[in-house]
Structure formats: C-alpha cells, structure tokens
Amino acid sequence: MALVWQYGEKSGFESWKGLSWGMVPLLGGAFCACTWHFFYNSESLEVLVAIQAALTVIGNATMCIAAFRIYKLSQERSQKL
C-alpha cells in the first residue's frame, strides 16, 4: 500500500493514491482471517469469517473503482499528448 502511495506521489498520477485506499478493506479482511486462524478456528470467533467475507467484497469493489479511475486518467492524459 505504501509503495502504491509513493508511486502516486512521485509519478504525479494522484489517482494511484485511490488504489492504496481501495486496499484498506482487503487489509482488514486479512487481519480477520489471520486472527481467526491464530486462535485455531475458534467457534466463538466465527463472526470474523462473515466480516472477512464482507470486507473482501467491499475491497474488491473499491479496488475495481480505483482501477477504473486510473484507467480513465491515463486515457485523458494520452489524448492530451
């Protein structure tokens, strides 16, 4: 995430920062999965599985939106040249 953010700053393509923000829900989902497995798949933490699934769906959507914004910006810049 940090590398994508730095690329956005150094390249001047600010839309890449949106990709970094789009990764946040996926990071949350990864934390849920790691926590659940750390505690040996405890049934009392079964809610983490549902949260992880929801965060994965949200993260995929935000990454898709961010990728589309990067695509649109690159199309606009290429037409200016």
Biopython code that builds the backbone (N, CA, C, O; Angstrom):
import numpy as np
from Bio.PDB.StructureBuilder import StructureBuilder

atoms = [
    (1, "MET", "N", (0.825, -1.182, 0.000)),
    (1, "MET", "CA", (0.000, 0.000, 0.000)),
    (1, "MET", "C", (0.874, 1.253, 0.000)),
    (1, "MET", "O", (0.597, 2.230, -0.697)),
    (2, "ALA", "N", (1.923, 1.196, 0.791)),
    (2, "ALA", "CA", (2.827, 2.348, 0.860)),
    (2, "ALA", "C", (3.539, 2.565, -0.471)),
    (2, "ALA", "O", (3.743, 3.705, -0.888)),
    (3, "LEU", "N", (3.914, 1.491, -1.132)),
    (3, "LEU", "CA", (4.597, 1.619, -2.419)),
    (3, "LEU", "C", (3.672, 2.223, -3.479)),
    (3, "LEU", "O", (4.104, 3.043, -4.290)),
    (4, "VAL", "N", (2.414, 1.818, -3.469)),
    (4, "VAL", "CA", (1.452, 2.370, -4.423)),
    (4, "VAL", "C", (1.255, 3.857, -4.145)),
    (4, "VAL", "O", (1.182, 4.663, -5.073)),
    (5, "TRP", "N", (1.170, 4.218, -2.869)),
    (5, "TRP", "CA", (1.007, 5.627, -2.487)),
    (5, "TRP", "C", (2.207, 6.448, -2.953)),
    (5, "TRP", "O", (2.046, 7.536, -3.505)),
    (6, "GLN", "N", (3.416, 5.917, -2.726)),
    (6, "GLN", "CA", (4.624, 6.629, -3.137)),
    (6, "GLN", "C", (4.684, 6.769, -4.655)),
    (6, "GLN", "O", (5.104, 7.805, -5.170)),
    (7, "TYR", "N", (4.270, 5.739, -5.360)),
    (7, "TYR", "CA", (4.243, 5.823, -6.822)),
    (7, "TYR", "C", (3.302, 6.942, -7.268)),
    (7, "TYR", "O", (3.619, 7.699, -8.186)),
    (8, "GLY", "N", (2.148, 7.040, -6.618)),
    (8, "GLY", "CA", (1.211, 8.102, -6.948)),
    (8, "GLY", "C", (1.791, 9.481, -6.722)),
    (8, "GLY", "O", (1.552, 10.397, -7.509)),
    (9, "GLU", "N", (2.549, 9.632, -5.654)),
    (9, "GLU", "CA", (3.170, 10.931, -5.364)),
    (9, "GLU", "C", (4.273, 11.262, -6.353)),
    (9, "GLU", "O", (4.328, 12.374, -6.878)),
    (10, "LYS", "N", (5.152, 10.301, -6.608)),
    (10, "LYS", "CA", (6.327, 10.565, -7.444)),
    (10, "LYS", "C", (5.985, 10.675, -8.934)),
    (10, "LYS", "O", (6.623, 11.433, -9.665)),
    (11, "SER", "N", (4.988, 9.925, -9.375)),
    (11, "SER", "CA", (4.650, 9.942, -10.803)),
    (11, "SER", "C", (3.731, 11.102, -11.175)),
    (11, "SER", "O", (3.626, 11.468, -12.345)),
    (12, "GLY", "N", (3.076, 11.669, -10.188)),
    (12, "GLY", "CA", (2.114, 12.732, -10.472)),
    (12, "GLY", "C", (0.731, 12.208, -10.800)),
    (12, "GLY", "O", (-0.181, 12.993, -11.056)),
    (13, "PHE", "N", (0.559, 10.900, -10.797)),
    (13, "PHE", "CA", (-0.740, 10.272, -11.017)),
    (13, "PHE", "C", (-1.421, 10.099, -9.658)),
    (13, "PHE", "O", (-1.299, 9.055, -9.018)),
    (14, "GLU", "N", (-2.140, 11.139, -9.232)),
    (14, "GLU", "CA", (-2.770, 11.129, -7.916)),
    (14, "GLU", "C", (-3.822, 10.032, -7.776)),
    (14, "GLU", "O", (-4.141, 9.623, -6.660)),
    (15, "SER", "N", (-4.358, 9.558, -8.882)),
    (15, "SER", "CA", (-5.383, 8.517, -8.803)),
    (15, "SER", "C", (-4.829, 7.201, -8.246)),
    (15, "SER", "O", (-5.589, 6.354, -7.777)),
    (16, "TRP", "N", (-3.510, 7.034, -8.299)),
    (16, "TRP", "CA", (-2.917, 5.836, -7.717)),
    (16, "TRP", "C", (-3.071, 5.812, -6.203)),
    (16, "TRP", "O", (-3.069, 4.740, -5.598)),
    (17, "LYS", "N", (-3.202, 6.970, -5.593)),
    (17, "LYS", "CA", (-3.437, 7.008, -4.149)),
    (17, "LYS", "C", (-4.787, 6.386, -3.816)),
    (17, "LYS", "O", (-4.956, 5.788, -2.754)),
    (18, "GLY", "N", (-5.743, 6.527, -4.721)),
    (18, "GLY", "CA", (-7.047, 5.898, -4.531)),
    (18, "GLY", "C", (-6.944, 4.386, -4.510)),
    (18, "GLY", "O", (-7.691, 3.716, -3.798)),
    (19, "LEU", "N", (-6.019, 3.849, -5.291)),
    (19, "LEU", "CA", (-5.801, 2.407, -5.277)),
    (19, "LEU", "C", (-5.301, 1.971, -3.913)),
    (19, "LEU", "O", (-5.703, 0.925, -3.404)),
    (20, "SER", "N", (-4.435, 2.761, -3.326)),
    (20, "SER", "CA", (-3.935, 2.463, -1.994)),
    (20, "SER", "C", (-5.072, 2.464, -0.975)),
    (20, "SER", "O", (-5.145, 1.579, -0.122)),
    (21, "TRP", "N", (-5.964, 3.463, -1.064)),
    (21, "TRP", "CA", (-7.124, 3.500, -0.166)),
    (21, "TRP", "C", (-8.060, 2.319, -0.427)),
    (21, "TRP", "O", (-8.686, 1.803, 0.499)),
    (22, "GLY", "N", (-8.152, 1.900, -1.669)),
    (22, "GLY", "CA", (-9.003, 0.759, -2.001)),
    (22, "GLY", "C", (-8.540, -0.545, -1.400)),
    (22, "GLY", "O", (-9.322, -1.487, -1.271)),
    (23, "MET", "N", (-7.280, -0.609, -1.033)),
    (23, "MET", "CA", (-6.730, -1.814, -0.423)),
    (23, "MET", "C", (-7.066, -1.945, 1.060)),
    (23, "MET", "O", (-6.923, -3.028, 1.627)),
    (24, "VAL", "N", (-7.501, -0.880, 1.688)),
    (24, "VAL", "CA", (-7.742, -0.889, 3.143)),
    (24, "VAL", "C", (-8.753, -1.960, 3.573)),
    (24, "VAL", "O", (-8.477, -2.685, 4.529)),
    (25, "PRO", "N", (-9.920, -2.092, 2.906)),
    (25, "PRO", "CA", (-10.832, -3.162, 3.329)),
    (25, "PRO", "C", (-10.229, -4.560, 3.184)),
    (25, "PRO", "O", (-10.506, -5.448, 3.990)),
    (26, "LEU", "N", (-9.415, -4.747, 2.165)),
    (26, "LEU", "CA", (-8.769, -6.053, 1.995)),
    (26, "LEU", "C", (-7.783, -6.334, 3.124)),
    (26, "LEU", "O", (-7.641, -7.473, 3.567)),
    (27, "LEU", "N", (-7.111, -5.297, 3.579)),
    (27, "LEU", "CA", (-6.209, -5.457, 4.715)),
    (27, "LEU", "C", (-6.990, -5.841, 5.969)),
    (27, "LEU", "O", (-6.561, -6.707, 6.732)),
    (28, "GLY", "N", (-8.133, -5.197, 6.177)),
    (28, "GLY", "CA", (-8.985, -5.550, 7.310)),
    (28, "GLY", "C", (-9.455, -6.995, 7.237)),
    (28, "GLY", "O", (-9.476, -7.697, 8.248)),
    (29, "GLY", "N", (-9.829, -7.438, 6.049)),
    (29, "GLY", "CA", (-10.232, -8.830, 5.871)),
    (29, "GLY", "C", (-9.096, -9.801, 6.150)),
    (29, "GLY", "O", (-9.311, -10.873, 6.715)),
    (30, "ALA", "N", (-7.897, -9.427, 5.757)),
    (30, "ALA", "CA", (-6.728, -10.281, 6.027)),
    (30, "ALA", "C", (-6.476, -10.385, 7.524)),
    (30, "ALA", "O", (-6.135, -11.454, 8.031)),
    (31, "PHE", "N", (-6.648, -9.259, 8.235)),
    (31, "PHE", "CA", (-6.488, -9.298, 9.692)),
    (31, "PHE", "C", (-7.521, -10.204, 10.343)),
    (31, "PHE", "O", (-7.209, -10.935, 11.283)),
    (32, "CYS", "N", (-8.749, -10.155, 9.844)),
    (32, "CYS", "CA", (-9.798, -11.039, 10.377)),
    (32, "CYS", "C", (-9.431, -12.508, 10.177)),
    (32, "CYS", "O", (-9.545, -13.316, 11.099)),
    (33, "ALA", "N", (-8.991, -12.844, 8.964)),
    (33, "ALA", "CA", (-8.631, -14.234, 8.669)),
    (33, "ALA", "C", (-7.448, -14.692, 9.514)),
    (33, "ALA", "O", (-7.455, -15.803, 10.043)),
    (34, "CYS", "N", (-6.443, -13.848, 9.642)),
    (34, "CYS", "CA", (-5.270, -14.219, 10.442)),
    (34, "CYS", "C", (-5.633, -14.386, 11.915)),
    (34, "CYS", "O", (-5.136, -15.296, 12.579)),
    (35, "THR", "N", (-6.493, -13.516, 12.426)),
    (35, "THR", "CA", (-6.907, -13.614, 13.827)),
    (35, "THR", "C", (-7.672, -14.903, 14.064)),
    (35, "THR", "O", (-7.429, -15.600, 15.049)),
    (36, "TRP", "N", (-8.586, -15.221, 13.176)),
    (36, "TRP", "CA", (-9.388, -16.437, 13.330)),
    (36, "TRP", "C", (-8.499, -17.682, 13.305)),
    (36, "TRP", "O", (-8.686, -18.590, 14.115)),
    (37, "HIS", "N", (-7.544, -17.729, 12.390)),
    (37, "HIS", "CA", (-6.643, -18.878, 12.318)),
    (37, "HIS", "C", (-5.665, -18.897, 13.487)),
    (37, "HIS", "O", (-5.273, -19.971, 13.944)),
    (38, "PHE", "N", (-5.267, -17.729, 13.975)),
    (38, "PHE", "CA", (-4.355, -17.680, 15.113)),
    (38, "PHE", "C", (-4.972, -18.355, 16.334)),
    (38, "PHE", "O", (-4.277, -19.009, 17.111)),
    (39, "PHE", "N", (-6.277, -18.192, 16.494)),
    (39, "PHE", "CA", (-6.963, -18.804, 17.622)),
    (39, "PHE", "C", (-7.566, -20.157, 17.254)),
    (39, "PHE", "O", (-8.582, -20.566, 17.815)),
    (40, "TYR", "N", (-6.936, -20.844, 16.314)),
    (40, "TYR", "CA", (-7.276, -22.221, 15.927)),
    (40, "TYR", "C", (-8.733, -22.370, 15.499)),
    (40, "TYR", "O", (-9.403, -23.326, 15.889)),
    (41, "ASN", "N", (-9.210, -21.448, 14.716)),
    (41, "ASN", "CA", (-10.553, -21.500, 14.137)),
    (41, "ASN", "C", (-11.635, -21.652, 15.207)),
    (41, "ASN", "O", (-12.568, -22.440, 15.053)),
    (42, "SER", "N", (-11.499, -20.901, 16.273)),
    (42, "SER", "CA", (-12.431, -20.966, 17.394)),
    (42, "SER", "C", (-13.851, -20.621, 16.950)),
    (42, "SER", "O", (-14.062, -19.654, 16.217)),
    (43, "GLU", "N", (-14.817, -21.416, 17.398)),
    (43, "GLU", "CA", (-16.212, -21.182, 17.034)),
    (43, "GLU", "C", (-16.721, -19.863, 17.606)),
    (43, "GLU", "O", (-17.630, -19.253, 17.044)),
    (44, "SER", "N", (-16.139, -19.418, 18.724)),
    (44, "SER", "CA", (-16.583, -18.156, 19.315)),
    (44, "SER", "C", (-16.191, -16.953, 18.455)),
    (44, "SER", "O", (-16.739, -15.864, 18.625)),
    (45, "LEU", "N", (-15.258, -17.146, 17.543)),
    (45, "LEU", "CA", (-14.825, -16.077, 16.643)),
    (45, "LEU", "C", (-15.353, -16.276, 15.227)),
    (45, "LEU", "O", (-14.826, -15.706, 14.271)),
    (46, "GLU", "N", (-16.401, -17.093, 15.103)),
    (46, "GLU", "CA", (-16.968, -17.397, 13.787)),
    (46, "GLU", "C", (-17.437, -16.137, 13.061)),
    (46, "GLU", "O", (-17.480, -16.113, 11.831)),
    (47, "VAL", "N", (-17.786, -15.095, 13.811)),
    (47, "VAL", "CA", (-18.239, -13.842, 13.193)),
    (47, "VAL", "C", (-17.133, -13.226, 12.330)),
    (47, "VAL", "O", (-17.419, -12.491, 11.385)),
    (48, "LEU", "N", (-15.888, -13.522, 12.652)),
    (48, "LEU", "CA", (-14.780, -12.987, 11.861)),
    (48, "LEU", "C", (-14.815, -13.492, 10.421)),
    (48, "LEU", "O", (-14.372, -12.800, 9.504)),
    (49, "VAL", "N", (-15.337, -14.685, 10.228)),
    (49, "VAL", "CA", (-15.426, -15.235, 8.867)),
    (49, "VAL", "C", (-16.394, -14.391, 8.033)),
    (49, "VAL", "O", (-16.117, -14.075, 6.876)),
    (50, "ALA", "N", (-17.527, -14.033, 8.633)),
    (50, "ALA", "CA", (-18.508, -13.210, 7.921)),
    (50, "ALA", "C", (-17.956, -11.805, 7.665)),
    (50, "ALA", "O", (-18.152, -11.241, 6.588)),
    (51, "ILE", "N", (-17.266, -11.248, 8.658)),
    (51, "ILE", "CA", (-16.678, -9.919, 8.482)),
    (51, "ILE", "C", (-15.616, -9.946, 7.395)),
    (51, "ILE", "O", (-15.533, -9.036, 6.571)),
    (52, "GLN", "N", (-14.814, -10.988, 7.402)),
    (52, "GLN", "CA", (-13.765, -11.118, 6.387)),
    (52, "GLN", "C", (-14.373, -11.227, 4.996)),
    (52, "GLN", "O", (-13.854, -10.633, 4.051)),
    (53, "ALA", "N", (-15.449, -11.964, 4.855)),
    (53, "ALA", "CA", (-16.111, -12.096, 3.552)),
    (53, "ALA", "C", (-16.664, -10.749, 3.097)),
    (53, "ALA", "O", (-16.514, -10.373, 1.935)),
    (54, "ALA", "N", (-17.301, -10.026, 4.010)),
    (54, "ALA", "CA", (-17.861, -8.718, 3.661)),
    (54, "ALA", "C", (-16.758, -7.737, 3.265)),
    (54, "ALA", "O", (-16.903, -6.997, 2.292)),
    (55, "LEU", "N", (-15.666, -7.733, 4.012)),
    (55, "LEU", "CA", (-14.564, -6.835, 3.695)),
    (55, "LEU", "C", (-13.906, -7.194, 2.369)),
    (55, "LEU", "O", (-13.404, -6.316, 1.667)),
    (56, "THR", "N", (-13.906, -8.466, 2.025)),
    (56, "THR", "CA", (-13.354, -8.884, 0.741)),
    (56, "THR", "C", (-14.212, -8.361, -0.409)),
    (56, "THR", "O", (-13.683, -7.877, -1.410)),
    (57, "VAL", "N", (-15.524, -8.457, -0.270)),
    (57, "VAL", "CA", (-16.422, -7.950, -1.306)),
    (57, "VAL", "C", (-16.268, -6.431, -1.449)),
    (57, "VAL", "O", (-16.158, -5.909, -2.558)),
    (58, "ILE", "N", (-16.263, -5.737, -0.310)),
    (58, "ILE", "CA", (-16.103, -4.280, -0.336)),
    (58, "ILE", "C", (-14.748, -3.910, -0.934)),
    (58, "ILE", "O", (-14.652, -2.995, -1.753)),
    (59, "GLY", "N", (-13.700, -4.628, -0.519)),
    (59, "GLY", "CA", (-12.358, -4.348, -1.027)),
    (59, "GLY", "C", (-12.238, -4.587, -2.520)),
    (59, "GLY", "O", (-11.582, -3.816, -3.221)),
    (60, "ASN", "N", (-12.858, -5.638, -3.010)),
    (60, "ASN", "CA", (-12.830, -5.893, -4.454)),
    (60, "ASN", "C", (-13.534, -4.779, -5.215)),
    (60, "ASN", "O", (-13.088, -4.367, -6.286)),
    (61, "ALA", "N", (-14.639, -4.296, -4.653)),
    (61, "ALA", "CA", (-15.362, -3.203, -5.310)),
    (61, "ALA", "C", (-14.543, -1.916, -5.302)),
    (61, "ALA", "O", (-14.475, -1.221, -6.315)),
    (62, "THR", "N", (-13.922, -1.594, -4.173)),
    (62, "THR", "CA", (-13.135, -0.362, -4.109)),
    (62, "THR", "C", (-11.895, -0.443, -4.996)),
    (62, "THR", "O", (-11.489, 0.562, -5.579)),
    (63, "MET", "N", (-11.298, -1.611, -5.103)),
    (63, "MET", "CA", (-10.153, -1.773, -5.999)),
    (63, "MET", "C", (-10.589, -1.625, -7.460)),
    (63, "MET", "O", (-9.865, -1.051, -8.274)),
    (64, "CYS", "N", (-11.758, -2.138, -7.778)),
    (64, "CYS", "CA", (-12.277, -2.012, -9.141)),
    (64, "CYS", "C", (-12.525, -0.547, -9.483)),
    (64, "CYS", "O", (-12.174, -0.094, -10.573)),
    (65, "ILE", "N", (-13.125, 0.188, -8.563)),
    (65, "ILE", "CA", (-13.382, 1.609, -8.789)),
    (65, "ILE", "C", (-12.069, 2.368, -8.949)),
    (65, "ILE", "O", (-11.940, 3.211, -9.836)),
    (66, "ALA", "N", (-11.103, 2.071, -8.096)),
    (66, "ALA", "CA", (-9.812, 2.755, -8.161)),
    (66, "ALA", "C", (-9.092, 2.445, -9.473)),
    (66, "ALA", "O", (-8.495, 3.331, -10.085)),
    (67, "ALA", "N", (-9.151, 1.181, -9.900)),
    (67, "ALA", "CA", (-8.509, 0.806, -11.166)),
    (67, "ALA", "C", (-9.179, 1.512, -12.342)),
    (67, "ALA", "O", (-8.504, 1.928, -13.284)),
    (68, "PHE", "N", (-10.503, 1.648, -12.289)),
    (68, "PHE", "CA", (-11.212, 2.351, -13.353)),
    (68, "PHE", "C", (-10.808, 3.821, -13.387)),
    (68, "PHE", "O", (-10.635, 4.389, -14.466)),
    (69, "ARG", "N", (-10.655, 4.440, -12.225)),
    (69, "ARG", "CA", (-10.221, 5.845, -12.171)),
    (69, "ARG", "C", (-8.819, 6.012, -12.757)),
    (69, "ARG", "O", (-8.552, 6.986, -13.461)),
    (70, "ILE", "N", (-7.928, 5.069, -12.468)),
    (70, "ILE", "CA", (-6.571, 5.119, -13.033)),
    (70, "ILE", "C", (-6.645, 4.997, -14.558)),
    (70, "ILE", "O", (-5.958, 5.716, -15.283)),
    (71, "TYR", "N", (-7.479, 4.089, -15.024)),
    (71, "TYR", "CA", (-7.646, 3.897, -16.470)),
    (71, "TYR", "C", (-8.167, 5.166, -17.132)),
    (71, "TYR", "O", (-7.634, 5.594, -18.156)),
    (72, "LYS", "N", (-9.205, 5.773, -16.555)),
    (72, "LYS", "CA", (-9.777, 6.982, -17.141)),
    (72, "LYS", "C", (-8.760, 8.122, -17.172)),
    (72, "LYS", "O", (-8.669, 8.845, -18.164)),
    (73, "LEU", "N", (-8.005, 8.284, -16.103)),
    (73, "LEU", "CA", (-6.998, 9.343, -16.059)),
    (73, "LEU", "C", (-5.911, 9.109, -17.099)),
    (73, "LEU", "O", (-5.457, 10.050, -17.751)),
    (74, "SER", "N", (-5.495, 7.860, -17.255)),
    (74, "SER", "CA", (-4.448, 7.573, -18.245)),
    (74, "SER", "C", (-4.977, 7.801, -19.659)),
    (74, "SER", "O", (-4.226, 8.233, -20.534)),
    (75, "GLN", "N", (-6.261, 7.518, -19.897)),
    (75, "GLN", "CA", (-6.855, 7.797, -21.201)),
    (75, "GLN", "C", (-6.891, 9.294, -21.479)),
    (75, "GLN", "O", (-6.586, 9.731, -22.588)),
    (76, "GLU", "N", (-7.265, 10.079, -20.472)),
    (76, "GLU", "CA", (-7.317, 11.531, -20.633)),
    (76, "GLU", "C", (-5.936, 12.111, -20.907)),
    (76, "GLU", "O", (-5.776, 12.989, -21.755)),
    (77, "ARG", "N", (-4.949, 11.613, -20.184)),
    (77, "ARG", "CA", (-3.583, 12.121, -20.391)),
    (77, "ARG", "C", (-3.031, 11.741, -21.743)),
    (77, "ARG", "O", (-2.314, 12.529, -22.360)),
    (78, "SER", "N", (-3.357, 10.524, -22.229)),
    (78, "SER", "CA", (-2.837, 10.107, -23.522)),
    (78, "SER", "C", (-3.490, 10.891, -24.660)),
    (78, "SER", "O", (-2.862, 11.098, -25.698)),
    (79, "GLN", "N", (-4.735, 11.329, -24.486)),
    (79, "GLN", "CA", (-5.406, 12.123, -25.514)),
    (79, "GLN", "C", (-4.847, 13.544, -25.582)),
    (79, "GLN", "O", (-4.897, 14.174, -26.638)),
    (80, "LYS", "N", (-4.318, 14.052, -24.475)),
    (80, "LYS", "CA", (-3.733, 15.387, -24.447)),
    (80, "LYS", "C", (-2.399, 15.437, -25.181)),
    (80, "LYS", "O", (-1.991, 16.485, -25.682)),
    (81, "LEU", "N", (-1.727, 14.293, -25.239)),
    (81, "LEU", "CA", (-0.413, 14.263, -25.885)),
    (81, "LEU", "C", (-0.511, 14.195, -27.355)),
    (81, "LEU", "O", (0.511, 14.163, -28.040)),
]
sb = StructureBuilder()
sb.init_structure("model")
sb.init_model(0)
sb.init_chain("A")
sb.init_seg("    ")
for serial, (resi, resn, name, xyz) in enumerate(atoms, 1):
    if name == "N":
        sb.init_residue(resn, " ", resi, " ")
    sb.init_atom(name, np.array(xyz, "f"), 0.0, 1.0, " ", f" {name:<3s}", serial, name[0])
structure = sb.get_structure()
